[in-house]
Amino acid sequence: MPENTIPKEAAYQIINDELMLDGNPRLNLASFVTTWMEPECDKLMMAAINKNYVDMDEYPVTTELQNRCVNMIAHLFNAPLGESEAAVGVGTVGSSEAIMLAGLAFKRRWQNKRKAEGKPYDKPNIVTGANVQVCWEKFARYFEVELKEVNLREGYYVMDPEKAVELVDENTICVAAILGSTLNGEFEDVKLLNDLLIKKNSETGWDVPIHVDAASGGFIAPFLYPELEWDFRLPLVKSINVSGHKYGLVYAGIGWVIWRSKEDLPEELIFHINYLGTEQPTFTLNFSKGSSQVIAQYYQLIRLGFEGYKNVMENCQENAMVLKEGLERTGRFTIVSKDNGIPLVAFSLKDHSRHDEFELSHHLRQFGWIVPAYTMPADAQHITVLRVVIREDFSRGLAERLVLDIEKVLRELDALPPNGKSMKRSADVANCHAALANGHVAKKLETDKKTNAIC
Amino acid sequence: MVLSKAVPSSSHDASLDCTFASRYVRAPLPRFKLPEESIPKEAAYQVINDELMLDGNPRLNLASFVTTWMEPECDKLIMAALNKNYVDMDEYPITTELQNRCVNMIAHLFNAPIGEEETAVGVGTVGSSEAIMLAGLAFKRKWQNKRKAEGMPYDKPNIVTGANVQVCWEKFARYFEVELKEVKLKEGYYVMDPEKAVAMVDENTICVAAILGSTLTGEFEDVKKLNELLTEKNKETGWDVPIHVDAASGGFIAPFLYKDLVWDFRLPLVKSINVSGHKYGLVYAGVGWVVWRSKEDLPDELVFHINYLGADQPTFTLNFSKGSSQIIAQYYQFIRLGFEGYKNIIENCMENAKVLRQGLEQTGKFNIVSKEVGVPLVAFALKDRTYYTVFDISENLRRFGWIVPAYTMPADAQHIAVLRVVVREDFSRSLAERLVSDIHKVVQELDEQVKHVTKVVTTQVDITARGGGTDGALVHKSEQEIAEEVITYWKKLVSRKKTSGVC
């Protein structure tokens, strides 16, 4: 820490200037997280920046706004509630915290059940797909739950419900399905999972529930695919999380978790704080935090309403199609993402012999675009994709410009000699195929593991 | 013949409505279901802004340690960073760098045993709750690994703290399945007694947590003594029980005001320390820090390595996506204020706390429960609790706009109730003087009411006495009986509330 004070203008300028070298959030096509809100909402956020959310008795209206958001989201997810019944749920800092709370609830419920049955309860596990986001791995490691992952395969990049149900055993605390896979935006078939799991439960006498990680999809499916049954309409779904800061259209720092009913949230996990008489039950990992994002979420919910969200999502979907078609016209790419799902486009090069997706990503940076490249998790590590997430503020004009710039980069790369690295990759790809054909499970290809986990 | 027809305008252009004339302020706000239709952004802004007017004023909230004012230049930086997701480390490398610099500065401030240019082991969190959970996780895992290597059972970990501990420790214990062994307080001694704490330590203890700046009275616990006693116990038993210091409030006070107080990494058993950036770190709510002594104190298996386009960044936090604003604001404060700036501000806070304390002592009605050395706050209790309590004072102060909470102490001092005023950077001397005068007014009002009630009840008793019982004889009550009836009447008039535990 420096010894001396400096003038505030100097401090502001120094920091402002350094930060100019950060990427431009709006050109960061890697992220699902909202990067633009209306100025009216910015005003509300700035005004609330000095409100500590946890002081519920001092800021009762802010607390009330959170409760209204929970109610609205629960109704959106068809929670079995009466018209004026308060839902069971809470605002969090993001889906990571939301998932940890949901996981904790499942773990405690399962432990209590096993204790009552006189059976061992020291080896809980959770079944998910290998496409799961890193926060599930964190939950498993920090809360001492085993993670049983259903491996993917080429062409099938989400959790296979049949394989998942096979992995379920008496120690399974829940099966987690993802609505909007991080890698290619696909929705997992929660209905099929529900049906198969009901069968397994009735065969075995177990009571394994489902959690839906709707971090991205929770604010898309109700507006674009209302007939898709994935939420509380399915009886085994006991809790759902969604990120307010993804398609909830709020800046980073807010998530939501909703439980089906009071029974699904063990009372012993809830702390009751009495501040000057008003009792407020709380169940979050974080205590003090800002109030701005909760207020911003409420703003969005009442400002846009159902029709507003629907319009925004439809626009995103349109722009995703423009991008997809532009890429297909170049003839150089395979589209890995599906049309139905999150509005994003994941694509890989048809021909890897001279250059790979990482180089393309590198070159796109020169134009200002941040388009990351990733390898798929096991067992499809040989597949690399570039992924562009279409957010609310990614207009058609930007989509067309991106296509033009990608074409420019392809021309640039064609003029360059082949990259030595990518030649090695082709050889590795061939070896990997051979290994898979021999029935060996392929381990990580290189030690500098490229990541698959970004939100 | 008329060739043209005047068509009455039937459509009403709603966009012309001024805010409070529009239909949007006539409709009730949605509480349960997402509304079907959109509304204009001005209307959305106005209705929410208006409802929020009924929240308390953050700057008059004297209950909280959390910062409620920052310089406008910093507000500008915060606004500009609102749309930056902190976790995108590769996209925002400068923001990540700023966090690393903050961690280094704080580690040096706490005398971590690192070289001049060596990077410290630590991380920015959303608050001290997350920081404490991470520190606790590290202790738990280290202890488990050690027990496994020794072939001993590792299913019953426990942590030793004082009963004055903040609720996040209880959360840690409950969520991460660690037993919480609390050292009880007693009247006059409201922090953890190091001797009793060490007596509670056993082979399953993953760490002893000391608090620098107790939530209730602002006191600093004697970490040095704890270190000495624990070193001795470790030697006798062959155990290796470490210390964690919860310096949520005190971490940004002790280094500036009490340089000679040895409480940090200068004590060999202290392995990790947490501090709230949003308390005396002088940043808005949403940033905390945890620093470890060295790499060995953070088991590598807890750290996730994320490779984003080649850059390896180890991460160990519970939260993933979050805003970048508070991290940038913390760095702003560090370079803007520097050591001398922080020292000046905390000294001011102490001065203003003294003004408040002296003002309260002058009323003659209060016992000061907080110490002069510690976090700048004043905790005070009523000398005479017969007719009204601190809860009544707290309620009445609200009318003047002040939020001053009242609490009961935890076990075994639950019979003590205090009012607590936290002196933050933006609590100026004039506000302190105004608060004293308003407390004066409240106490006077309550005294007046007591006299009035006593008169009323006494009159009623007289009337009853004169009117007589069923047999018409005069019933005289003794003075004591009258006094008791007054007290009972008064007690019924005022409701008692019990509270505890705020940040």
Interface residues (C-beta under 8 A of the other chain):
Chain A: M1 P2 E3 N4 T5 I6 K8 E9 A11 Y12 I14 I15 N16 E18 L19 L21 D22 G23 P25 R26 N28 A30 S31 V33 T34 T35 W36 M37 E38 E40 C41 D42 K43 L44 M45 M46 A47 A48 I49 N50 K51 N52 Y53 V54 D55 D57 E58 Y59 P60 V61 T62 L65 R68 N71 M72 H75 L76 E83 S84 V93 G94 S95 S96 E97 M100 L104 D122 V134 C135 E137 K138 R141 Y142 F143 E144 S243 H245 Y251 A252 G253 E268 L269 F271 I273 N274 Y275 L276 G277 L285 N286 F287 S288 K289 G290 S291 Q293 I295 Y298 Y299 L301 I302 R303 L304 G305 F306 E307 G308 Y309 N311 F358 S361 H362 I370 P372 A373 D448 K449 K450 T451 A453 I454 C455
Chain B: L29 P30 R31 F32 K33 L34 P35 E36 E37 S38 I39 K41 E42 A44 Y45 V47 I48 N49 E51 L52 L54 D55 G56 P58 R59 N61 A63 S64 V66 T67 T68 W69 M70 E71 E73 C74 D75 K76 L77 I78 M79 A80 A81 L82 N83 K84 N85 Y86 V87 D88 D90 E91 Y92 P93 I94 T95 L98 M105 H108 L109 V126 G127 S128 S129 E130 M133 L137 D155 V167 C168 E170 K171 R174 Y175 F176 E177 S276 H278 Y284 A285 G286 E301 L302 F304 I306 N307 Y308 L309 G310 D312 L318 N319 F320 S321 K322 G323 S324 S325 Q326 I328 Y331 Y332 F334 I335 R336 L337 G338 F339 E340 G341 Y342 N344 F391 S394 E395 I403 P405 A406 S495 K497 K498 T499 S500 G501 V502 C503
